[in-house]
Protein backbone atom coordinates (compact mmCIF):
# COMPACT_ATOMS: atom_id res chain seq x y z
CA UNK A 1 0.00 0.00 0.00
CA UNK A 2 1.22 3.52 -0.84
CA UNK A 3 1.89 6.03 1.88
CA UNK A 4 -0.05 9.28 1.86
CA UNK A 5 3.05 11.14 0.56
CA UNK A 6 3.38 8.70 -2.36
CA UNK A 7 -0.32 9.06 -3.14
CA UNK A 8 -0.02 12.86 -3.17
CA UNK A 9 2.99 12.68 -5.49
CA UNK A 10 1.12 10.31 -7.84
CA UNK A 11 -1.90 12.65 -7.82
CA UNK A 12 0.38 15.63 -8.48
CA UNK A 13 1.69 13.94 -11.63
CA UNK A 14 -1.86 13.31 -12.83
CA UNK A 15 -3.13 16.83 -12.00
CA UNK A 16 -0.02 18.82 -12.98
CA UNK A 17 -1.54 20.27 -16.17
CA UNK A 18 -4.73 21.23 -14.28
CA UNK A 19 -2.67 22.92 -11.58
CA UNK A 20 -0.76 24.93 -14.18
CA UNK A 21 -3.99 26.10 -15.85
CA UNK A 22 -5.59 26.92 -12.49
CA UNK A 23 -2.69 29.04 -11.28
CA UNK A 24 -2.02 30.59 -14.72
CA UNK A 25 -5.53 32.04 -14.59
CA UNK A 26 -4.80 33.58 -11.19
CA UNK A 27 -1.28 34.78 -11.98
CA UNK A 28 -1.91 35.88 -15.55
CA UNK A 29 1.26 34.12 -16.66
CA UNK A 30 1.93 30.55 -17.74
CA UNK A 31 5.61 30.86 -16.83
CA UNK A 32 4.81 32.05 -13.31
CA UNK A 33 2.26 29.23 -12.95
CA UNK A 34 4.88 26.68 -14.06
CA UNK A 35 7.24 28.01 -11.39
CA UNK A 36 4.52 27.82 -8.76
CA UNK A 37 3.57 24.25 -9.72
CA UNK A 38 7.23 23.30 -9.57
CA UNK A 39 7.34 24.75 -6.05
CA UNK A 40 4.32 22.60 -5.17
CA UNK A 41 6.28 19.56 -6.30
CA UNK A 42 9.22 20.59 -4.11
CA UNK A 43 6.91 20.94 -1.11
CA UNK A 44 5.24 17.56 -1.56
CA UNK A 45 8.48 15.77 -2.34
CA UNK A 46 9.72 16.92 1.06
CA UNK A 47 6.81 15.32 2.90
CA UNK A 48 7.73 12.50 5.21
CA UNK A 49 6.47 8.97 4.59
CA UNK A 50 4.30 9.23 7.68
CA UNK A 51 2.43 12.35 6.47
CA UNK A 52 -1.35 11.99 6.80
CA UNK A 53 -3.61 14.00 4.51
CA UNK A 54 -7.41 13.75 4.43
CA UNK A 55 -8.01 15.06 0.89
CA UNK A 56 -5.01 14.81 -1.42
CA UNK A 57 -6.45 16.96 -4.21
CA UNK A 58 -7.44 19.77 -1.84
CA UNK A 59 -4.00 19.51 -0.25
CA UNK A 60 -2.28 20.18 -3.60
CA UNK A 61 -4.41 23.25 -4.28
CA UNK A 62 -3.97 24.51 -0.69
CA UNK A 63 -0.18 24.27 -0.99
CA UNK A 64 -0.39 26.18 -4.29
CA UNK A 65 -2.64 28.85 -2.79
CA UNK A 66 -0.27 29.29 0.15
CA UNK A 67 2.72 29.56 -2.18
CA UNK A 68 0.82 32.06 -4.31
CA UNK A 69 0.01 34.13 -1.23
CA UNK A 70 3.66 34.02 -0.13
CA UNK A 71 4.73 35.18 -3.59
CA UNK A 72 2.25 38.08 -3.60
CA UNK A 73 3.42 39.18 -0.14
CA UNK A 74 7.04 38.97 -1.21
CA UNK A 75 6.35 41.07 -4.32
CA UNK A 76 4.50 43.69 -2.25
CA UNK A 77 7.39 43.92 0.21
CA UNK A 78 9.84 44.27 -2.67
CA UNK A 79 7.74 46.99 -4.30
CA UNK A 80 7.43 48.87 -1.01
CA UNK A 81 11.17 48.55 -0.38
CA UNK A 82 12.04 49.67 -3.92
CA UNK A 83 9.53 52.52 -3.73
CA UNK A 84 10.99 53.73 -0.44
CA UNK A 85 14.49 53.55 -1.86
CA UNK A 86 13.61 55.48 -5.03
CA UNK A 87 11.68 58.03 -2.95
CA UNK A 88 14.73 58.60 -0.76
CA UNK A 89 16.88 59.16 -3.86
CA UNK A 90 14.41 61.45 -5.64
CA UNK A 91 15.06 65.16 -5.71
CA UNK A 92 12.05 67.43 -6.10
CA UNK A 93 11.97 71.10 -6.90
CA UNK A 94 8.63 72.85 -6.80
CA UNK A 95 6.84 69.52 -6.48
CA UNK A 96 8.41 68.15 -9.66
CA UNK A 97 10.91 65.30 -9.67
CA UNK A 98 14.25 66.24 -11.20
CA UNK A 99 17.26 64.18 -12.13
CA UNK A 100 20.06 64.67 -9.63
CA UNK A 101 22.76 63.21 -11.84
CA UNK A 102 25.17 64.94 -14.17
CA UNK A 103 24.51 64.64 -17.90
CA UNK A 104 26.18 61.66 -19.57
CA UNK A 105 28.50 63.85 -21.66
CA UNK A 106 29.78 65.52 -18.47
CA UNK A 107 30.48 62.11 -16.94
CA UNK A 108 32.41 61.00 -20.04
CA UNK A 109 34.36 64.29 -20.07
CA UNK A 110 35.21 63.92 -16.36
CA UNK A 111 36.45 60.38 -16.91
CA UNK A 112 38.67 61.53 -19.79
CA UNK A 113 40.13 64.31 -17.63
CA UNK A 114 40.77 61.84 -14.81
CA UNK A 115 42.53 59.47 -17.21
CA UNK A 116 44.72 62.35 -18.44
CA UNK A 117 45.52 63.38 -14.87
CA UNK A 118 46.39 59.81 -13.89
CA UNK A 119 48.63 59.49 -16.94
CA UNK A 120 50.27 62.86 -16.22
CA UNK A 121 50.94 61.94 -12.57
CA UNK A 122 52.45 58.66 -13.78
CA UNK A 123 54.84 60.64 -15.98
CA UNK A 124 56.33 62.62 -13.07
CA UNK A 125 59.76 61.73 -11.70
CA UNK A 126 59.49 59.04 -8.96
CA UNK A 127 60.21 61.24 -5.89
CA UNK A 128 57.99 64.05 -7.18
CA UNK A 129 55.22 61.54 -7.95
CA UNK A 130 55.46 59.96 -4.50
CA UNK A 131 55.38 63.34 -2.73
CA UNK A 132 52.39 64.46 -4.82
CA UNK A 133 50.45 61.21 -4.24
CA UNK A 134 51.09 61.16 -0.48
CA UNK A 135 50.29 64.84 0.06
CA UNK A 136 47.55 65.64 -2.46
CA UNK A 137 45.91 62.26 -2.98
CA UNK A 138 46.74 60.57 0.34
CA UNK A 139 45.83 63.61 2.43
CA UNK A 140 49.10 63.64 4.40
CA UNK A 141 50.55 66.89 5.68
CA UNK A 142 53.96 68.05 4.44
CA UNK A 143 55.53 66.84 7.68
CA UNK A 144 53.87 63.40 7.45
CA UNK A 145 54.92 63.09 3.82
CA UNK A 146 58.48 64.06 4.72
CA UNK A 147 58.59 61.43 7.50
CA UNK A 148 57.14 58.79 5.19
CA UNK A 149 59.63 59.53 2.40
CA UNK A 150 62.61 60.15 4.69
CA UNK A 151 63.25 63.66 3.32
CA UNK A 152 62.90 67.20 4.67
CA UNK A 153 59.66 69.18 4.72
CA UNK A 154 61.29 71.71 2.41
CA UNK A 155 62.03 68.96 -0.12
CA UNK A 156 58.41 67.78 0.03
CA UNK A 157 57.20 71.35 -0.57
CA UNK A 158 59.50 71.65 -3.58
CA UNK A 159 58.41 68.28 -5.01
CA UNK A 160 54.70 69.06 -4.60
CA UNK A 161 55.08 72.56 -6.04
CA UNK A 162 57.07 71.26 -9.03
CA UNK A 163 54.49 68.46 -9.55
CA UNK A 164 51.64 70.95 -9.59
CA UNK A 165 53.43 73.17 -12.10
CA UNK A 166 54.23 70.19 -14.33
CA UNK A 167 50.66 68.90 -14.20
CA UNK A 168 49.12 72.30 -14.95
CA UNK A 169 51.50 72.73 -17.90
CA UNK A 170 50.81 69.23 -19.23
CA UNK A 171 47.03 69.37 -18.78
CA UNK A 172 46.43 72.92 -20.03
CA UNK A 173 44.69 73.02 -23.42
N, C-alpha and C positions, 0 to 999 in steps of 0.2 A: 504494500500500500504506500502511496506517495504521502510525503509530509505536506503540511499546509504550504510551506515555502516553495516546494516543488510544484504544487498545484497552481500557486499564484504565478510562478514563472511560466508554466505551460499556458495558462490563460493569457498572460501578457503576450506571448508569441502569437496566439490566435487573434487577440484584439488589438495588436499594435497599430494596424492601419486605421481602425476606428478611433483609437486614442489620438493619433496624429490629426485626423480630420476634426475631431472634437476640439482639440486645443488650438488648431489652426484657425478655427472660427472665432475663438475667444482672443487669440493673440493678433490675428490679422496677418500672420506670416507663417508659411509652411516651414521655413528654415527654423524659426524660433520654436515651432511646435515639435519639430524633429529633435531639437536640443532638449526640450522639456521631456519628451517621451524617452529619450536616452537617459535622462536623469532619473526617470521613474524606474527604468531597468536597473540602474546602479543602486537605487534604494532597495528594490526587492531582492536583488542578488546578494545584498548584505544581510538579509534576514536570516536568523538562526533556524536550524532544522526544527526546533521546538516551538516556532512561532505559531500562534493559534489565531485564525481569522475567521469570523462568522460568514462574511459575504466577500468572496474574492474579487468579484467584478467591482463592487462598490469600493473596495479597498484600493484598487488600481486608480480609480477616478479620484478618490480622496487624496491619495499621495500626489497625483498630478495637480489637483486644486491647491494643495498646500504649497507645492513647489512654485506654482504660478503666483500665488500670493506672496511668497518670499521674493520672487523675482520682481514683482511690482513694487514692493517695499524697498528693495535694493535700488531700483531705478529712481524712485522718488528721493531717496536719501542722496543718491549721486547728483540728481538734478538740483536739489537744494544746496548741496555742498558746492557744486560748480557755479550755481547762481550767486551764492554768497561770495565766492572767490572773485568772480568777474565784477560783482558790485563793489568789492573793496578795491579793485584795480581801476575802476572807471573814474574818469575825471569829468565833472560837469561844470559848465559855465553858463549861467543864465538858464538853468534847467535843461540844457542840451548836452548830450554826451559828446565829448571831443576826444580825439586820439592824442594820447600823451606820449607819443613816440616820435623820434625824429624821422623825417622823410628818408626813404630808402637811398636816394642819391647822396644825402648827407652821411649816412652810415658807410656807404662805399667809399666816399671821399675821406672820411676819418680813418678807415682801415688802411687806405693807401698812404696817408700821411704817417700813420703809425709804423707801417712797413718801412717807409723811407727813413724815419727816425731810428728805428731799430738797426737798419743797415748802416746808417751814418755813425751811430754809437759803436757798432762793431768795427768800423774803420778807424777809430781813434787808436793812438798808441796805447799799449797795455796798461801802464801806470795811470795815464789820464782816464782811460776807460774805467778802470777799477775805482778811482776816486769819484768819478761822475756817478757811477752806478750806486756806490755805497752812500754817497751824500744825497743825490737828487732822487734816485729811485728807491734806495733802501731807507731813506729818512734819517740817516745818521747825522749827527752834528759834525762840524769840522774836526773837533777834538776826538770824537769817537772814530771817525774815519782815519785820522792820523794814527791812533792807537792800533786800529785793525791792520793798517798797512805797514806800520813800523816806520813812519816818516813824520816830519814836523807838520804842525798845523799850517804853517806858512806854505809848505810844499803842497798840501792838500788844496789850499786856497788858490794857488797858482794853477794846479792841474784842473780844478773845477772851472776856473775862469777861462783857461785856454780851451777846455772842452766846449764850453758854452759858445765861445767865439767861433770855433771850428764848426759846430753844428749849425749856428745861425748862418754862417757863410755858405755851408754846403746845402742847407735846406731852403735858402732864399730863392725866389723865382727869378 
